[in-house]
Amino acid sequence: MTNPALRTRYLAESVATASPGQLLVMLYDRLVVDLTQAEDALRARDTATASTRLMHAQDIVSELRSSLDLSAWDGAAGLAQLYGFLFTRLIKANVANDADLVAECRAVVAPLRDAWREALLATRAATPEAALASRVG
């Protein structure tokens, strides 16, 4: 199997076995990658690559918004509005080929990704399995 094929298989297996929290962090990780690549491409005047990355970023933001349970917690409505804002800014960045707009979006997304990752790690640490492992190990 070639390296790209192995990578694709590994990614598919990672997604298939991931918890909802892990999937959320994976989406945010990929969103940050797309935004970084789009910004770099725009600064290099590679609008085709930038457009592809920005459209993928829009797909991710749409998925994040559609999977958000507005009744799950008080902050969900605000997060939904933020996703709408990001989606609009990504469209504007793509139409205008504006690397600075992409950078603004990344500046919003990266801390969110970090917060979700920390929440996932804290949740894992609070599980009975983690408590047992800390006592045994």
MDTraj code that builds the backbone (N, CA, C; nanometers):
import mdtraj as md
import numpy as np

residues = "MET THR ASN PRO ALA LEU ARG THR ARG TYR LEU ALA GLU SER VAL ALA THR ALA SER PRO GLY GLN LEU LEU VAL MET LEU TYR ASP ARG LEU VAL VAL ASP LEU THR GLN ALA GLU ASP ALA LEU ARG ALA ARG ASP THR ALA THR ALA SER THR ARG LEU MET HIS ALA GLN ASP ILE VAL SER GLU LEU ARG SER SER LEU ASP LEU SER ALA TRP ASP GLY ALA ALA GLY LEU ALA GLN LEU TYR GLY PHE LEU PHE THR ARG LEU ILE LYS ALA ASN VAL ALA ASN ASP ALA ASP LEU VAL ALA GLU CYS ARG ALA VAL VAL ALA PRO LEU ARG ASP ALA TRP ARG GLU ALA LEU LEU ALA THR ARG ALA ALA THR PRO GLU ALA ALA LEU ALA SER ARG VAL GLY".split()
xyz = np.array([
    [0.0841, -0.1177, 0.0000],
    [0.0000, 0.0000, 0.0000],
    [0.0890, 0.1245, 0.0000],
    [0.0513, 0.2250, -0.0775],
    [0.1298, 0.3473, -0.0858],
    [0.1031, 0.4358, 0.0360],
    [0.1922, 0.5314, 0.0570],
    [0.1754, 0.6211, 0.1718],
    [0.0425, 0.6960, 0.1699],
    [0.0002, 0.7553, 0.0565],
    [-0.1311, 0.8216, 0.0572],
    [-0.2455, 0.7245, 0.0873],
    [-0.2346, 0.6026, 0.0373],
    [-0.3397, 0.5040, 0.0639],
    [-0.3419, 0.4666, 0.2115],
    [-0.2248, 0.4518, 0.2710],
    [-0.2172, 0.4216, 0.4145],
    [-0.2746, 0.5363, 0.4971],
    [-0.2413, 0.6579, 0.4568],
    [-0.2909, 0.7752, 0.5288],
    [-0.4438, 0.7815, 0.5213],
    [-0.4978, 0.7570, 0.4032],
    [-0.6430, 0.7588, 0.3849],
    [-0.7094, 0.6513, 0.4695],
    [-0.6510, 0.5342, 0.4707],
    [-0.7067, 0.4237, 0.5504],
    [-0.7006, 0.4560, 0.6998],
    [-0.5862, 0.5089, 0.7447],
    [-0.5703, 0.5458, 0.8853],
    [-0.6728, 0.6517, 0.9248],
    [-0.6898, 0.7520, 0.8396],
    [-0.7852, 0.8583, 0.8691],
    [-0.9272, 0.8035, 0.8769],
    [-0.9628, 0.7173, 0.7831],
    [-1.0973, 0.6583, 0.7835],
    [-1.1209, 0.5775, 0.9104],
    [-1.0212, 0.5012, 0.9525],
    [-1.0348, 0.4221, 1.0750],
    [-1.0394, 0.5115, 1.1978],
    [-0.9626, 0.6195, 1.1963],
    [-0.9643, 0.7137, 1.3089],
    [-1.1019, 0.7775, 1.3246],
    [-1.1602, 0.8167, 1.2137],
    [-1.2931, 0.8787, 1.2172],
    [-1.3980, 0.7776, 1.2611],
    [-1.3881, 0.6558, 1.2088],
    [-1.4884, 0.5530, 1.2395],
    [-1.4884, 0.5135, 1.3866],
    [-1.3741, 0.5239, 1.4523],
    [-1.3644, 0.4800, 1.5916],
    [-1.3620, 0.5962, 1.6913],
    [-1.3727, 0.7187, 1.6427],
    [-1.3628, 0.8359, 1.7299],
    [-1.4930, 0.8602, 1.8057],
    [-1.4779, 0.9132, 1.9255],
    [-1.5939, 0.9564, 2.0038],
    [-1.6462, 1.0876, 1.9443],
    [-1.7666, 1.1288, 1.9816],
    [-1.8171, 1.2579, 1.9323],
    [-1.7226, 1.3743, 1.9661],
    [-1.6656, 1.3731, 2.0849],
    [-1.5716, 1.4785, 2.1229],
    [-1.4462, 1.4764, 2.0378],
    [-1.3965, 1.3576, 2.0100],
    [-1.2787, 1.3455, 1.9242],
    [-1.3093, 1.3922, 1.7825],
    [-1.4279, 1.3582, 1.7324],
    [-1.4670, 1.4034, 1.5985],
    [-1.4731, 1.5558, 1.5918],
    [-1.5255, 1.6172, 1.6961],
    [-1.5335, 1.7623, 1.7003],
    [-1.3943, 1.8242, 1.6922],
    [-1.3018, 1.7719, 1.7708],
    [-1.1648, 1.8235, 1.7693],
    [-1.0995, 1.7973, 1.6336],
    [-1.1260, 1.6824, 1.5737],
    [-1.0713, 1.6523, 1.4411],
    [-1.1226, 1.7531, 1.3373],
    [-1.2505, 1.7878, 1.3452],
    [-1.3053, 1.8873, 1.2528],
    [-1.2380, 2.0227, 1.2723],
    [-1.2227, 2.0631, 1.3966],
    [-1.1554, 2.1901, 1.4235],
    [-1.0100, 2.1868, 1.3775],
    [-0.9406, 2.0753, 1.4008],
    [-0.8022, 2.0637, 1.3541],
    [-0.7944, 2.0828, 1.2033],
    [-0.8841, 2.0148, 1.1316],
    [-0.8826, 2.0251, 0.9855],
    [-0.9211, 2.1655, 0.9407],
    [-1.0123, 2.2286, 1.0123],
    [-1.0520, 2.3650, 0.9789],
    [-0.9328, 2.4598, 0.9907],
    [-0.8550, 2.4462, 1.0965],
    [-0.7361, 2.5302, 1.1132],
    [-0.6363, 2.5037, 1.0004],
    [-0.6177, 2.3776, 0.9636],
    [-0.5273, 2.3438, 0.8523],
    [-0.5762, 2.4100, 0.7234],
    [-0.7053, 2.3966, 0.6944],
    [-0.7603, 2.4572, 0.5724],
    [-0.7407, 2.6082, 0.5714],
    [-0.7653, 2.6720, 0.6837],
    [-0.7509, 2.8174, 0.6904],
    [-0.6056, 2.8595, 0.6738],
    [-0.5144, 2.7863, 0.7347],
    [-0.3718, 2.8166, 0.7206],
    [-0.3278, 2.8004, 0.5755],
    [-0.3686, 2.6897, 0.5135],
    [-0.3312, 2.6660, 0.3742],
    [-0.3949, 2.7686, 0.2809],
    [-0.5185, 2.8063, 0.3073],
    [-0.5851, 2.9071, 0.2240],
    [-0.5159, 3.0421, 0.2362],
    [-0.4825, 3.0802, 0.3579],
    [-0.4136, 3.2080, 0.3776],
    [-0.2791, 3.2079, 0.3062],
    [-0.2029, 3.1001, 0.3246],
    [-0.0725, 3.0901, 0.2575],
    [-0.0883, 3.0960, 0.1058],
    [-0.1881, 3.0255, 0.0535],
    [-0.2108, 3.0240, -0.0914],
    [-0.2489, 3.1633, -0.1423],
    [-0.3321, 3.2337, -0.0688],
    [-0.3698, 3.3685, -0.1116],
    [-0.2497, 3.4620, -0.1111],
    [-0.1669, 3.4502, -0.0110],
    [-0.0482, 3.5362, -0.0047],
    [0.0496, 3.5030, -0.1180],
    [0.0455, 3.3785, -0.1662],
    [0.1300, 3.3363, -0.2787],
    [0.0586, 3.3559, -0.4131],
    [-0.0604, 3.4143, -0.4109],
    [-0.1415, 3.4394, -0.5298],
    [-0.1880, 3.3112, -0.5998],
    [-0.2008, 3.2039, -0.5231],
    [-0.2530, 3.0768, -0.5753],
    [-0.4012, 3.0699, -0.5390],
    [-0.4825, 3.1377, -0.6178],
    [-0.6242, 3.1500, -0.5841],
    [-0.7004, 3.0183, -0.5997],
    [-0.6547, 2.9317, -0.6889],
    [-0.7242, 2.8033, -0.7071],
    [-0.7134, 2.7182, -0.5812],
    [-0.5927, 2.7063, -0.5270],
    [-0.5736, 2.6295, -0.4036],
    [-0.6484, 2.6953, -0.2886],
    [-0.6388, 2.8264, -0.2804],
    [-0.7072, 2.8986, -0.1728],
    [-0.8577, 2.8743, -0.1785],
    [-0.9140, 2.8803, -0.2971],
    [-1.0579, 2.8595, -0.3115],
    [-1.0985, 2.7189, -0.2688],
    [-1.0192, 2.6201, -0.3076],
    [-1.0482, 2.4818, -0.2677],
    [-1.0453, 2.4675, -0.1164],
    [-0.9440, 2.5232, -0.0519],
    [-0.9313, 2.5139, 0.0931],
    [-1.0442, 2.5904, 0.1624],
    [-1.0793, 2.7073, 0.1098],
    [-1.1859, 2.7864, 0.1715],
    [-1.3217, 2.7186, 0.1573],
    [-1.3462, 2.6553, 0.0437],
    [-1.4730, 2.5833, 0.0284],
    [-1.4793, 2.4639, 0.1237],
    [-1.3658, 2.3981, 0.1441],
    [-1.3634, 2.2874, 0.2403],
    [-1.3867, 2.3410, 0.3816],
    [-1.3261, 2.4543, 0.4123],
    [-1.3476, 2.5170, 0.5434],
    [-1.4952, 2.5520, 0.5621],
    [-1.5599, 2.6014, 0.4573],
    [-1.7030, 2.6319, 0.4649],
    [-1.7837, 2.5054, 0.4915],
    [-1.7455, 2.3962, 0.4270],
    [-1.8140, 2.2683, 0.4508],
    [-1.8019, 2.2266, 0.5974],
    [-1.6836, 2.2452, 0.6538],
    [-1.6622, 2.2076, 0.7939],
    [-1.7469, 2.2955, 0.8859],
    [-1.7464, 2.4253, 0.8618],
    [-1.8268, 2.5161, 0.9444],
    [-1.9748, 2.4798, 0.9327],
    [-2.0202, 2.4457, 0.8136],
    [-2.1597, 2.4028, 0.7957],
    [-2.1890, 2.2765, 0.8753],
    [-2.0958, 2.1826, 0.8735],
    [-2.1135, 2.0583, 0.9501],
    [-2.1163, 2.0874, 1.1001],
    [-2.0266, 2.1729, 1.1457],
    [-2.0256, 2.2092, 1.2875],
    [-2.1587, 2.2726, 1.3271],
    [-2.2096, 2.3618, 1.2425],
    [-2.3364, 2.4294, 1.2722],
    [-2.4532, 2.3312, 1.2710],
    [-2.4563, 2.2430, 1.1722],
    [-2.5706, 2.1516, 1.1610],
    [-2.5709, 2.0455, 1.2705],
    [-2.4552, 2.0150, 1.3249],
    [-2.4496, 1.9134, 1.4305],
    [-2.4652, 1.9729, 1.5702],
    [-2.4764, 2.1040, 1.5784],
    [-2.4893, 2.1723, 1.7067],
    [-2.6305, 2.1555, 1.7616],
    [-2.6404, 2.1027, 1.8822],
    [-2.7695, 2.0866, 1.9498],
    [-2.7970, 2.2139, 2.0295],
    [-2.8865, 2.2957, 1.9777],
    [-2.9139, 2.4251, 2.0401],
    [-2.9753, 2.4129, 2.1787],
    [-3.0324, 2.2979, 2.2106],
    [-3.0939, 2.2802, 2.3422],
    [-2.9981, 2.2171, 2.4435],
    [-2.8774, 2.1856, 2.4018],
    [-2.7853, 2.1131, 2.4893],
    [-2.7248, 2.2014, 2.5986],
    [-2.7033, 2.3291, 2.5693],
    [-2.6426, 2.4175, 2.6690],
    [-2.6708, 2.5626, 2.6323],
    [-2.6577, 2.6502, 2.7292],
    [-2.6939, 2.7908, 2.7113],
    [-2.6109, 2.8612, 2.6048],
    [-2.4869, 2.8222, 2.5865],
    [-2.3990, 2.8891, 2.4910],
    [-2.4160, 2.8444, 2.3472],
    [-2.5011, 2.7467, 2.3230],
    [-2.5145, 2.6904, 2.1882],
    [-2.5634, 2.7937, 2.0869],
    [-2.6570, 2.8786, 2.1259],
    [-2.7090, 2.9791, 2.0323],
    [-2.5990, 3.0767, 1.9909],
    [-2.5171, 3.1164, 2.0852],
    [-2.4059, 3.2057, 2.0536],
    [-2.3045, 3.1397, 1.9619],
    [-2.2790, 3.0117, 1.9858],
    [-2.1864, 2.9384, 1.9000],
    [-2.2441, 2.9249, 1.7590],
    [-2.3744, 2.9035, 1.7492],
    [-2.4400, 2.8958, 1.6180],
    [-2.4239, 3.0281, 1.5429],
    [-2.4390, 3.1387, 1.6138],
    [-2.4199, 3.2698, 1.5509],
    [-2.2753, 3.2881, 1.5058],
    [-2.1832, 3.2411, 1.5865],
    [-2.0420, 3.2505, 1.5495],
    [-2.0135, 3.1687, 1.4237],
    [-2.0716, 3.0498, 1.4151],
    [-2.0545, 2.9685, 1.2943],
    [-2.1104, 3.0418, 1.1721],
    [-2.2243, 3.1069, 1.1876],
    [-2.2812, 3.1843, 1.0773],
    [-2.1897, 3.2981, 1.0351],
    [-2.1329, 3.3668, 1.1334],
    [-2.0379, 3.4746, 1.1065],
    [-1.9167, 3.4208, 1.0311],
    [-1.8605, 3.3093, 1.0795],
    [-1.7438, 3.2504, 1.0133],
    [-1.7759, 3.2107, 0.8696],
    [-1.8911, 3.1491, 0.8498],
    [-1.9301, 3.1056, 0.7161],
    [-1.9350, 3.2256, 0.6208],
    [-1.9970, 3.3338, 0.6658],
    [-2.0072, 3.4547, 0.5837],
    [-1.8699, 3.5132, 0.5542],
    [-1.7838, 3.5184, 0.6538],
    [-1.6490, 3.5734, 0.6344],
    [-1.5676, 3.4875, 0.5382],
    [-1.5852, 3.3559, 0.5458],
    [-1.5121, 3.2673, 0.4548],
    [-1.5573, 3.2883, 0.3104],
    [-1.6858, 3.3093, 0.2904],
    [-1.7352, 3.3387, 0.1552],
    [-1.6752, 3.4701, 0.1056],
    [-1.6782, 3.5720, 0.1908],
    [-1.6210, 3.7019, 0.1521],
    [-1.4725, 3.6892, 0.1208],
    [-1.4006, 3.6138, 0.2028],
    [-1.2571, 3.5951, 0.1799],
    [-1.2322, 3.5270, 0.0464],
    [-1.3157, 3.4306, 0.0129],
    [-1.2992, 3.3571, -0.1122],
    [-1.3309, 3.4461, -0.2324],
    [-1.4385, 3.5216, -0.2247],
    [-1.4771, 3.6093, -0.3356],
    [-1.3739, 3.7201, -0.3560],
    [-1.3254, 3.7770, -0.2456],
    [-1.2327, 3.8900, -0.2533],
    [-1.0859, 3.8475, -0.2574],
    [-1.0602, 3.7171, -0.2440],
    [-0.9213, 3.6681, -0.2350],
    [-0.8445, 3.7452, -0.1276],
    [-0.9034, 3.7515, -0.0089],
    [-0.8516, 3.8333, 0.1007],
    [-0.7898, 3.7460, 0.2100],
    [-0.6577, 3.7419, 0.2117],
    [-0.5857, 3.6611, 0.3104],
    [-0.6081, 3.7125, 0.4523],
    [-0.6276, 3.8432, 0.4670],
    [-0.6485, 3.8988, 0.6008],
    [-0.7805, 3.8518, 0.6620],
    [-0.8840, 3.8366, 0.5796],
    [-1.0108, 3.7828, 0.6305],
    [-0.9940, 3.6379, 0.6753],
    [-0.9156, 3.5631, 0.6009],
    [-0.8889, 3.4239, 0.6395],
    [-0.8142, 3.4211, 0.7722],
    [-0.7167, 3.5091, 0.7877],
    [-0.6405, 3.5158, 0.9127],
    [-0.7319, 3.5508, 1.0300],
    [-0.8287, 3.6404, 1.0075],
    [-0.9252, 3.6743, 1.1127],
    [-1.0051, 3.5512, 1.1549],
    [-1.0479, 3.4745, 1.0569],
    [-1.1250, 3.3533, 1.0875],
    [-1.0396, 3.2541, 1.1657],
    [-0.9156, 3.2378, 1.1237],
    [-0.8268, 3.1450, 1.1942],
    [-0.8029, 3.1916, 1.3377],
    [-0.7951, 3.3230, 1.3575],
    [-0.7753, 3.3774, 1.4921],
    [-0.8951, 3.3489, 1.5825],
    [-1.0122, 3.3311, 1.5241],
    [-1.1312, 3.2941, 1.6009],
    [-1.1352, 3.1433, 1.6241],
    [-1.1030, 3.0673, 1.5206],
    [-1.1178, 2.9214, 1.5245],
    [-1.0124, 2.8535, 1.6116],
    [-0.8879, 2.8967, 1.6039],
    [-0.7800, 2.8275, 1.6764],
    [-0.8045, 2.8226, 1.8275],
    [-0.8431, 2.9326, 1.8928],
    [-0.8718, 2.9232, 2.0366],
    [-0.9919, 2.8339, 2.0685],
    [-1.0917, 2.8340, 1.9800],
    [-1.2053, 2.7435, 1.9999],
    [-1.1590, 2.5986, 1.9936],
    [-1.0772, 2.5686, 1.8947],
    [-1.0232, 2.4333, 1.8823],
    [-0.9466, 2.3937, 2.0085],
    [-0.8643, 2.4846, 2.0568],
    [-0.7861, 2.4566, 2.1776],
    [-0.8765, 2.4339, 2.2984],
    [-0.9824, 2.5124, 2.3089],
    [-1.0761, 2.4966, 2.4211],
    [-1.1482, 2.3624, 2.4141],
    [-1.1929, 2.3231, 2.2944],
    [-1.2593, 2.1931, 2.2802],
    [-1.1626, 2.0794, 2.3111],
    [-1.0370, 2.0942, 2.2688],
    [-0.9376, 1.9905, 2.2974],
    [-0.9162, 1.9783, 2.4489],
    [-0.9042, 2.0922, 2.5172],
    [-0.8863, 2.0895, 2.6628],
    [-1.0073, 2.0269, 2.7315],
    [-1.1266, 2.0597, 2.6835],
    [-1.2484, 2.0015, 2.7416],
    [-1.2505, 1.8505, 2.7216],
    [-1.2093, 1.8050, 2.6049],
    [-1.2042, 1.6614, 2.5776],
    [-1.1048, 1.5930, 2.6706],
    [-0.9879, 1.6524, 2.6875],
    [-0.8871, 1.5938, 2.7765],
    [-0.9357, 1.5931, 2.9211],
    [-1.0032, 1.6990, 2.9628],
    [-1.0557, 1.7046, 3.0997],
    [-1.1635, 1.5991, 3.1201],
    [-1.2458, 1.5784, 3.0188],
    [-1.3505, 1.4766, 3.0269],
    [-1.2893, 1.3380, 3.0372],
    [-1.1867, 1.3135, 2.9577],
    [-1.1184, 1.1837, 2.9637],
    [-1.0570, 1.1607, 3.1014],
    [-0.9972, 1.2658, 3.1577],
    [-0.9323, 1.2528, 3.2880],
    [-1.0331, 1.2255, 3.3984],
    [-1.1582, 1.2640, 3.3758],
    [-1.2618, 1.2465, 3.4775],
    [-1.3316, 1.1111, 3.4687],
    [-1.2965, 1.0289, 3.3715],
    [-1.3622, 0.8987, 3.3573],
    [-1.3137, 0.8020, 3.4638],
    [-1.3948, 0.7042, 3.5003],
    [-1.3524, 0.6046, 3.5992],
    [-1.2268, 0.5291, 3.5556],
    [-1.2128, 0.5040, 3.4250],
    [-1.0945, 0.4332, 3.3766],
    [-0.9681, 0.5139, 3.4036],
    [-0.9764, 0.6460, 3.3829],
    [-0.8607, 0.7314, 3.4064],
    [-0.8260, 0.7360, 3.5548],
    [-0.9274, 0.7423, 3.6394],
    [-0.9032, 0.7441, 3.7837],
    [-0.8370, 0.6143, 3.8284],
    [-0.8835, 0.5028, 3.7762],
    [-0.8248, 0.3739, 3.8103],
    [-0.6809, 0.3654, 3.7614],
    [-0.6562, 0.4109, 3.6403],
    [-0.5211, 0.4055, 3.5847],
    [-0.4251, 0.4907, 3.6667],
    [-0.4720, 0.6051, 3.7166],
    [-0.3834, 0.6903, 3.7952],
    [-0.3509, 0.6269, 3.9300],
    [-0.4414, 0.5460, 3.9830],
    [-0.4148, 0.4782, 4.1100],
    [-0.3239, 0.3575, 4.0906],
    [-0.3423, 0.2889, 3.9783],
    [-0.2639, 0.1684, 3.9521],
    [-0.1249, 0.2051, 3.9044],
    [-0.1170, 0.3031, 3.8146],
    [0.0096, 0.3391, 3.7506],
    [0.0880, 0.4257, 3.8377],
])
top = md.Topology()
chain = top.add_chain()
for i, resn in enumerate(residues, 1):
    res = top.add_residue(resn, chain, resSeq=i)
    for name in ("N", "CA", "C"):
        top.add_atom(name, md.element.get_by_symbol(name[0]), res)
traj = md.Trajectory(xyz[None], top)
